[in-house]
Structures are given as structure tokens and as C-alpha cells.
């Protein structure tokens, strides 16, 4: 009998052991667990990729359950096989499919008798119109993931906004992930800053649960980015946490180096995923699976769940031109082998070249004609750029705030803001994708530091405008290879607009984005080898007629499918840039679009006169031969073809100030609708 009691006690203790979960946080990791799900985060019918199944559609009362649904993967919850689940409108997924418990959206801490046994919580949500629960399986057996996503869902603190968050079940490992994907607070049709108050965790029963830190007031820190780039997730693991375990996070290598940059130090950032303080480690690295270089590193003091960096004292001495895989890992923690749960190995691909290409620094500027600080910000940006002619590319996104916003705002401008994690204050300037500053504080040293980074790609854009059909061709030339995840972004911009004047004092606006082609998502370039080239051709037929919106409010903005806001089709340019998945811009460039007059449109030659000629400080252009009811474009270029003056006017005579011009011969061109004229002017001292 005593042996029976001991055996029963052993089984009881074993059950308690199996009931244990612990979790590891991955804040702002910028990827989904296992990187199986790379789908963009959109609602059904609004861009959600194929393969998702909708299992609930709003509106629904708080606590409503779906029907019991068969799990498409083999999964063990708390050590027991589960084959069905159901999901609640309030953010709870349960394997207790027979429960009649109605879970209210008013969430509290776990464990709670308000939650069924065997449940996973993103608790505190509400199901309104336009809200969905969707599911999809990723991967192949026996390593699949089953995703249950609360899609475009409501949460009281987000007002009229939304949250995207998922419960993920992983086959074989039986891990549970809670993925915080996308969040936006909206109030009175404007972005607000309030955060969620929800409960994240796993509940075995009313007496045992594991809850994410911050719950029941967990605040989603993600912004309204439809990509995985800012995602956070939490990994729930069955069993007892190892005392010594580390997770490899990243090296601090750049992707590209020149041979002259060597030697390089191997620095690795790790997370202590064990339960004890890390005080010393054995740190190892190799290059292309070559000899292993090992050293003991002491003097560390990394608490559980904290990140720490180690630097290998033996440098990577040299490398010839080529592509290298650098791998580093920790083999011993506090003289003990590392645990088996976390992957302690970091792998980085490094490209080494002996030559480079001059970088054109990409400026993506978020501005608005209703924004008072945008005017001095734009002036500061242009003053800095003037020190670096031909070394930058500029594109301006006109935004929907402050006030009623800029008339030339479009949804694609908002898409780019969301891509960068949400632009909630302007002016905002993104330099080569990864440096975000207020342009009022932009400096020459900042420009120089970023522009001097070697580039290994050349972009050569070109294109034509024929009526309302725009054809562009982007040639990409490579020194280093292009990866399969690199995107080509292409914008059609108007070099100068004047009709969107509002309240901030600006009277003209350069490089205004009109359309991203084919869309704001850009184009995946595909793998391109080093020392080669690839050309991508794109077409956009500008729809409808010109309209000047009253403002940037939702009811007034340009519908890119039916109309446009292009003031002058002879004044367009194409801007192209290569961008990595980490948002870094590899290279950029721009080119004027050539305006082509159709074969059925005869160009009438007109006469213009200039006076005085030669000119020392000014001259007048007499354009009275042109039709008086059309807008004329006046261009002046020097002998090299460089444009020194551009103006649009409906006047018959135009004054041009030549103070500061370099003495020499200049070419004048006046363009109207199917009419043009040419003349020369000599500028003297």
C-alpha cells in the first residue's frame, strides 16, 4: 500500500510538472515565430492573402463563441492531445469546446474563474462591424503552425481603431505563441495615442496560468504597419525553464564591407533565456564553416530575460571579395552547457567588395501645407541638400494632418507612413529608410555621414509620358548580389506644385508624390547576382481628370482609381529606390519623364523674343504668340543641359532674374499645349 501511495504521489507530481509553462518575450523582433507566416496583415477582402478561412464576422455580442472546429495539426496542450477548439468574440481561444461559459470582454488577471480551463487569451477585445477571426495553416507536416488571428478587431481603448493579434499553435514542439501584430487608435477620424488594456496568457485551469508581463493592462506597442517588420511575440513553452540558456539575437555587422575595412570584430547580442544570472560564457565563431575560434568571456552580469553583448577578442582578420556566412554561438554558460530550448546561434551574411558606387541619399519627407513647422523644416532640408548636388534623391508625401490636411494627400502616402511604423507627427524625414529625424534639426554632418556609406548598386530610371500613359524603365546594376527579399519602390512625382497652398505660408512644393507604381508595396526584385543587371518595366495609365480636393479628409481625398491631382503632365519625374526588408535603402535615383506628343498631335512652332540680349542681371521673355488661355512652362538650361530656371505662367511676358548666373550661353524653351518655342540668351557679367 505504501508503494501505491508513493506511486500515486509520483504521478501527481509528474502531472504538476507537466502543467508548468513559462514564456519568453520577443519584443519588436520584426518577424513572426519560425518565419513561416510572411503574409501582410490586412482584413478579408481588403488585401488579406489567399488561404485564410473566416470563422467569425462582426458584429458579435461579447462572449459569443464560434462552433467547435477541428484542429488541422497534431497538438498537445499541457501534455494532453487536443483535437478541437473554439474562439470567443472577446479574445479567448479554448480547447474546452463543451464549455457554456460566456467570457465577457471586461478582462482581468489570470488565473480567473471567468475563463474556461485549457484556454489561451488575448482577452479584452470586442467584435464590431468589420471585425473578423480568421485561421490559416503554414508549413509542412510535422512542423506546421496553425494561426488563429483576431483580424482588424476592436478594443475599447483604441476607440474606432483596430488591433491584429494571433494565437499560434506549433506542431511537434507544442509551443504556443501570442503574436502582437498591428495596432491603431482612431478618434474622430484622426489618429490618437491611446494603448490597449488586454490580458495575454495561457490558463490551464482556475488555479494555474502564465500571464505576459503588463497584463491585464498589456499595451500593444506596435503601430499600424501591415508588414511583419515591427511584430512582437511571446513564446509559451511546456516544462521547466533551464537554468543556463541563451538566445542568439544579432551581430552588429553591416551587410556590405570593402576589403580595406578589415579586420572586423565579431560582436554578438544574446538574450539570457535561463533562470540564473549569466556571469561568463564561452563564445565561438567561424566563417563559412571554417575553423572555430573560441574564447572565454568573463565579467558579465546578465539577469534573466535581459540582453547582453559579447565581443570576441580574436578579430576576423581579412577577406577577399565575396559573400561570407559568419556564425557565432555560446557553448557554455557559467561553465555549464546551454539549454536546448533557445537557439544560441547567430548567422549573418556579409558581402565584401573591393569597389563601390557613390550613394544617393534617399529623403522621404512627410509634410503638409497645413503644418506650420513644415515650412522651416523643408527650408532647412533644402539648405542642407544644396551642399551636396547630385548626391541625394527627394520625395515628399503630403499628409492628412494637422488640421484638415494637405489637398494632395493620398492613401499611398499613409501607406508609406504605416510602413515606417506610423507617422504621428510631422515634419518627419526618413533618410535611407532607417534614420528618422525632424528636418528642422537636419545638419550637413548628418547628411555627410549617411551619404558616405558605400553603395553597391546603381539605379538608372527613365520613362515617358504619352497623353496620360506613363511608361517607366528601371535598370538595376549590381556589384553585390540582390537578395530575394529586396523591393524596388517606384514613385511618379510632380517636380513642382502650386495649387495645394493652404495655411503654412509655403507657395510651391517640390517633388510631390502622385502615385507609387504598381502600388505602395513596391516590387520584389528577385535574386540578382553580383556584377550583373536587371531591368524592370512598369506602366501607369493616369485615370480620369484633374481634381483639386478641398482638403485631406476622408470624403475629399483623391481616388487613385478614378481621378488624379497632376497639375502639369510635362513636369513629372520618376523616383526609384531599392529597399531591404529591414527598411534600409540600398540606393536611389530619379529622372525627368520625357513628355511625348502623340503622332496625331502636331506641335506648332512659335516665336518668342528676349530682351535685353546679352543680359547682365535680367531679361524679359515675350511670349505673346502663344494662346492666352493656356498655362505655359518656361525652361532655361545652360550649355551642359543643366536646368537653371523653371516656371509655369499664364502671362504673355515673363521677367527672369539672372543675378548669380554663371556667364555663358543659355537655352530657353517655352512649352504650351501642342505648341513650343526655343531661343538663346547670352548672360554676361
Secondary structure, 3 states (H helix, E strand, C coil): CHHHHHHHHHHHHHHHHHCCEEEEEECCCCCCHHHCCCCCCCCCCCCCCCCCEEEEECCCCCCCECCCEEEEEEEEECCEEEEEEEEECCCEEECCCCCCCCCCCCCCCCCCCCCCCCEEEEECEECCCCCEEEEEEECCCCCCEEEEEEEEEEEHHHECCEEEEEEEEECCCCCEEEEEEEEEEEECCEEECCCCCEEEEEEEECCEEEECCCCCCECCCCCCCCCHHHCEEEEEEECCCCCCCEEEEEECCCCEEEHHHCCECCEEEEEECCCCCECCEEEEEEECCCCCEEEEECCCCECCCCEEEEECCCCECCCCCEEEEEEEEEEEECCEECCCCCCCEEEEEEEEECCCECCCEEEEEEECCCCHHHHHHHHHHHHHHCCCCCCEEEEEEECCCCCCCCCCCCHHHHHHHHHCCCCCCCCEEEECCCEEECHHHCCHHHHHHHHCCCECEEEEEEEEEECCEEEEEEEEEECCCECCCCEEEEEEEEEEECCCCCCCCCCCEEEEEEEECCCCCCEECCCECCCCEEEEEEEEECCCCECCCCCCCCCCCCCCCCCECCCCHHHEEEEEEEECCCCCEEEEEEEECEEECCCCCCCEECCCEEECCCECCEEEEECCCCCCCCCEEEEEECCCCCEEEEEEECCCEEEEECCCCCCEEEEEEEEECCEEEEEEEEECC
